[in-house]
Amino acid sequence: MDFFSDLLNALPGALAQGLIWGLMAIGVYITFKVLDLADLTVDGTMCTGGAVCIMLMTNGVNVWVALLCAFIAGMIAGAITGLLHTAMGIPAILAGILTQLALFSINLRIMGGKANQAINPDNYDLLVSLRNVKHLSLENPILVTLLFTAVLIALLYWFFGTELGSGIRATGANPNMSRAQGINVNRNKVLGLMISNGIVALSSALYSQYQGFADVNAGRGAIVIGLAAVIIGDVIFSRIFQNFALKLVSVSLGAVIYYVVIQIVLTLGLDSNDLKLFSALVVAIFLAVPYWKNRYFRSKPKAVPAGKKEGVPHA
């Protein structure tokens, strides 16, 4: 009984974190699935957004303006990665690593040389806060992040249905054919990376408000969580969620499932120091599931009766 009571007590926090990280995972989805690029910039921008937001708020800036600035800061980081990749010919994964490395120093400078910067919920109007996670009110972070997720998915669904958004999707699907059709592939890659990292930074800003501080190491291993959410959502919901908007919903649900599983394992007594190892194992298993399904569980071809040849039926 203690296990179930402890789990129920911790479940609201797991749901709130899952939804916040689900926003970050949507950003990862744009590069990983839509653009077909491996972008590691997110490990840096997952701190940048929070650092910008918290520092601006502690200096008297309105929370909505701080969120907007965090989003813009993430877009700038994504633009740097995109330009390193397209204008300088650096492979996307290496360009992301270079930007991520530079962001560590930049994030420290944003926070005034401190490794973390706290914000007191009593003195500032935070959109999401850990202390409200069990309150049945409009300030509950679960409700707030659900609204953020719904609005973000609606905006992305609209944008990727426009000519520009469709060009970005075409760039990820087949860059050579897109180039032959007159689409500016390099511009679309840069724009896609900017949107992706802007969303990640927005998620970071909400997460820093939720936990009450920004930390320079907040984004370490973020790409693993983002990929876990994308892959879990794809494996579980791919057959029923075919629409683009529903695929984004599946990514958010994947993050929630990931954090609920993490909470269950922690409640069972897993050492928190082993979380990174467990996360890597979860991602590896879910990555392997489609391969195992295709190799070991696909339907066998029907046997052709003796004396009959398999061929095309007559019209």
ROVOBA-125132 format. One record per residue (C-alpha): x, y, z. Coordinates in nm, 3 decimals, padded with zeros to 5 digits. Each point is the difference from the previous one (the first is absolute). Layout:
<recs>
> X,Y,Z
...
</recs>
This chain:
<recs>
> 00.000,00.000,00.000
> 00.286,00.238,00.073
> 00.119,-00.036,-00.359
> -00.337,00.097,-00.149
> -00.054,00.288,00.241
> 00.349,00.135,-00.070
> -00.055,-00.038,-00.374
> -00.339,00.179,00.009
> 00.157,00.277,00.206
> 00.281,00.047,-00.254
> -00.210,-00.049,-00.315
> -00.115,00.364,-00.042
> 00.363,00.116,-00.004
> 00.089,-00.267,-00.255
> -00.290,00.108,-00.224
> 00.100,00.367,00.021
> 00.364,-00.075,-00.082
> -00.103,-00.230,-00.281
> -00.215,00.268,-00.160
> 00.275,00.265,00.031
> 00.260,-00.233,-00.148
> -00.259,-00.098,-00.259
> 00.028,00.353,-00.139
> 00.375,-00.050,-00.023
> -00.057,-00.337,-00.171
> -00.219,00.169,-00.263
> 00.300,00.219,-00.082
> 00.215,-00.312,-00.032
> -00.266,-00.158,-00.224
> 00.032,00.287,-00.249
> 00.371,-00.064,-00.056
> 00.005,-00.376,00.051
> -00.312,-00.095,-00.198
> -00.096,00.298,-00.215
> 00.344,00.127,-00.104
> 00.175,-00.338,00.041
> 00.292,00.164,00.182
> 00.177,-00.105,00.318
> 00.014,00.325,00.198
> 00.185,00.002,00.333
> -00.043,00.373,00.051
> -00.295,-00.075,00.228
> 00.229,-00.099,00.286
> 00.111,00.364,00.002
> -00.329,00.175,-00.078
> -00.176,-00.201,00.273
> 00.199,00.218,00.238
> 00.008,00.322,-00.205
> -00.376,00.052,00.005
> -00.022,-00.044,00.375
> 00.302,00.223,00.064
> -00.139,00.282,-00.215
> -00.349,-00.027,00.150
> 00.109,-00.011,00.366
> 00.256,00.280,-00.033
> -00.247,00.228,-00.176
> -00.275,-00.068,00.254
> 00.230,00.062,00.296
> 00.080,00.336,-00.161
> -00.364,00.100,-00.019
> -00.100,-00.113,-00.349
> -00.354,-00.131,-00.055
> -00.025,-00.380,-00.015
> -00.148,00.000,-00.353
> 00.276,00.226,-00.131
> 00.256,-00.224,00.171
> -00.150,-00.306,-00.172
> 00.013,00.175,-00.336
> 00.364,00.095,00.055
> 00.080,-00.358,00.099
> -00.161,-00.123,-00.323
> 00.200,00.251,-00.206
> 00.324,-00.100,00.177
> -00.068,-00.363,-00.093
> -00.066,00.099,-00.361
> 00.333,00.185,-00.013
> 00.179,-00.311,00.127
> -00.179,-00.209,-00.264
> 00.098,00.252,-00.269
> 00.366,-00.029,00.101
> -00.014,-00.379,-00.031
> -00.178,00.034,-00.335
> 00.257,00.242,-00.138
> 00.289,-00.216,00.120
> -00.160,-00.288,-00.189
> -00.115,00.173,-00.319
> 00.244,00.289,-00.047
> 00.314,-00.170,00.131
> -00.069,-00.358,-00.108
> 00.033,-00.144,00.352
> -00.204,-00.320,00.055
> -00.320,00.071,00.190
> 00.086,-00.215,00.300
> 00.342,00.167,00.040
> -00.149,00.347,-00.053
> -00.243,-00.070,00.285
> 00.283,-00.116,00.227
> 00.198,00.318,-00.073
> -00.298,00.225,00.077
> -00.081,-00.200,00.312
> 00.359,00.037,00.119
> -00.005,00.376,-00.058
> -00.337,00.032,00.175
> 00.143,-00.133,00.325
> 00.220,00.310,00.033
> -00.275,00.228,-00.131
> -00.249,-00.139,00.252
> 00.245,00.064,00.283
> 00.038,00.359,-00.116
> -00.378,00.044,-00.022
> -00.027,-00.113,00.364
> 00.278,00.234,00.112
> 00.263,-00.269,00.034
> -00.213,-00.212,00.237
> -00.074,-00.366,-00.061
> -00.363,00.052,00.101
> -00.239,00.285,00.062
> -00.305,-00.036,00.223
> -00.333,00.183,-00.019
> -00.239,00.030,00.294
> -00.361,-00.088,-00.092
> -00.122,00.234,00.276
> 00.156,00.304,-00.166
> -00.073,-00.068,-00.367
> -00.306,-00.098,-00.204
> 00.107,-00.337,-00.139
> -00.213,-00.176,-00.260
> 00.091,-00.342,00.137
> 00.127,-00.092,00.344
> 00.071,-00.328,00.176
> -00.186,00.115,00.309
> -00.329,00.012,-00.195
> 00.025,-00.344,-00.155
> -00.257,-00.151,00.240
> -00.236,00.297,00.008
> -00.333,-00.023,-00.180
> 00.023,00.346,-00.153
> 00.082,00.183,-00.323
> 00.357,00.040,00.130
> 00.060,-00.375,-00.008
> 00.305,-00.057,-00.227
> -00.165,-00.305,-00.157
> -00.287,00.213,-00.130
> 00.231,00.285,-00.110
> 00.236,-00.229,-00.191
> -00.296,-00.181,-00.161
> -00.117,00.337,-00.135
> 00.352,00.085,-00.120
> 00.023,-00.339,-00.172
> -00.337,00.036,-00.170
> 00.079,00.351,-00.129
> 00.347,-00.101,-00.118
> -00.130,-00.308,-00.188
> -00.273,00.210,-00.163
> 00.253,00.261,-00.114
> 00.243,-00.260,-00.133
> -00.280,-00.186,-00.179
> -00.099,00.326,-00.170
> 00.357,00.102,-00.081
> 00.108,-00.333,-00.151
> -00.308,00.012,-00.220
> 00.113,00.328,-00.158
> 00.224,00.019,-00.305
> 00.305,00.080,00.212
> -00.074,-00.276,00.252
> -00.063,-00.252,-00.277
> 00.336,00.098,-00.148
> 00.170,-00.083,00.330
> -00.172,-00.339,00.009
> 00.099,-00.065,-00.361
> 00.360,00.094,00.083
> 00.010,-00.264,00.271
> -00.172,-00.262,-00.215
> 00.218,00.039,-00.311
> 00.247,00.292,-00.015
> 00.119,-00.085,-00.352
> -00.348,-00.003,-00.147
> -00.087,00.315,00.197
> 00.303,00.176,-00.143
> -00.102,-00.111,-00.350
> -00.343,00.153,00.058
> 00.156,00.336,00.081
> -00.034,-00.022,00.379
> 00.272,00.178,00.199
> 00.115,-00.302,00.200
> 00.265,00.181,00.205
> -00.242,00.272,00.106
> -00.256,-00.260,00.104
> 00.255,-00.190,00.207
> 00.099,00.317,00.185
> -00.364,00.095,00.054
> -00.090,-00.348,00.124
> 00.290,00.003,00.248
> -00.105,00.345,00.119
> -00.360,-00.109,00.063
> 00.113,-00.320,00.170
> 00.242,00.169,00.240
> -00.242,00.285,00.065
> -00.256,-00.255,00.124
> 00.267,-00.174,00.209
> 00.097,00.333,00.159
> -00.369,00.074,00.071
> -00.029,-00.336,00.174
> 00.316,00.083,00.196
> -00.149,00.333,00.113
> -00.311,-00.177,00.131
> 00.206,-00.273,00.165
> 00.220,00.254,00.182
> -00.312,00.174,00.132
> -00.144,-00.336,00.103
> 00.302,-00.106,00.204
> 00.081,00.353,00.122
> 00.348,00.043,-00.143
> 00.209,-00.010,-00.316
> 00.300,-00.231,-00.003
> 00.290,-00.002,-00.244
> -00.012,-00.382,-00.007
> -00.379,-00.016,-00.053
> 00.035,-00.111,-00.361
> 00.255,-00.275,00.052
> -00.145,-00.314,-00.158
> -00.309,00.187,-00.121
> 00.032,-00.148,-00.348
> -00.039,-00.349,00.149
> -00.328,00.096,00.168
> -00.121,00.170,-00.318
> 00.083,-00.301,-00.215
> -00.159,-00.232,00.257
> -00.325,00.196,-00.019
> 00.003,00.003,-00.382
> 00.076,-00.371,-00.027
> -00.243,-00.111,00.274
> -00.278,00.204,-00.159
> 00.079,-00.138,-00.345
> 00.017,-00.364,00.114
> -00.322,00.011,00.203
> -00.220,00.234,-00.204
> 00.131,-00.016,-00.359
> -00.283,-00.223,-00.124
> -00.282,00.212,00.139
> 00.154,00.350,-00.027
> 00.058,00.062,-00.372
> -00.080,00.372,-00.016
> 00.294,00.242,00.049
> -00.168,00.171,00.296
> -00.073,-00.337,00.162
> 00.363,-00.102,-00.048
> 00.100,00.307,00.200
> -00.254,-00.104,00.264
> 00.162,-00.346,00.009
> 00.339,00.162,00.068
> -00.144,00.186,00.299
> -00.165,-00.319,00.124
> 00.332,-00.180,-00.047
> 00.167,00.247,00.238
> -00.276,-00.047,00.257
> 00.032,-00.380,-00.023
> 00.377,00.031,00.035
> -00.027,00.205,00.320
> -00.270,-00.223,00.146
> 00.224,-00.304,-00.061
> 00.293,00.187,00.157
> -00.215,00.083,00.303
> -00.111,-00.362,00.037
> 00.360,-00.119,-00.010
> 00.109,00.266,00.251
> -00.286,-00.098,00.230
> 00.119,-00.362,-00.021
> 00.334,00.118,00.138
> 00.228,00.065,-00.298
> 00.304,00.210,00.090
> -00.046,00.344,-00.160
> 00.365,-00.016,-00.108
> -00.098,-00.280,-00.240
> -00.268,00.205,-00.179
> 00.219,00.082,-00.300
> 00.083,-00.368,-00.045
> -00.367,-00.093,00.026
> -00.095,00.273,-00.250
> 00.254,-00.131,-00.250
> -00.138,-00.353,00.041
> -00.358,00.122,-00.054
> 00.098,00.179,-00.321
> 00.199,-00.302,-00.124
> -00.290,-00.238,00.065
> -00.259,00.218,-00.174
> 00.236,00.054,-00.293
> 00.035,-00.374,-00.033
> -00.375,-00.073,00.014
> -00.074,00.089,-00.367
> 00.301,-00.207,-00.111
> -00.111,-00.299,00.207
> -00.357,00.031,-00.131
> 00.117,00.002,-00.363
> 00.249,-00.282,00.043
> -00.171,-00.244,00.233
> -00.372,00.079,-00.002
> -00.084,00.093,-00.357
> -00.256,-00.219,-00.172
> 00.145,-00.284,-00.202
> -00.082,-00.017,-00.374
> -00.281,-00.237,-00.090
> 00.110,-00.333,-00.141
> -00.091,-00.065,-00.365
> -00.186,-00.332,-00.048
> 00.189,-00.271,-00.188
> -00.052,00.006,-00.375
> -00.097,00.365,-00.008
> 00.216,00.290,-00.097
> -00.024,00.336,00.170
> -00.072,00.273,-00.252
> -00.205,00.301,-00.083
> -00.373,-00.077,-00.027
> -00.173,00.054,-00.333
> -00.189,00.324,-00.046
</recs>
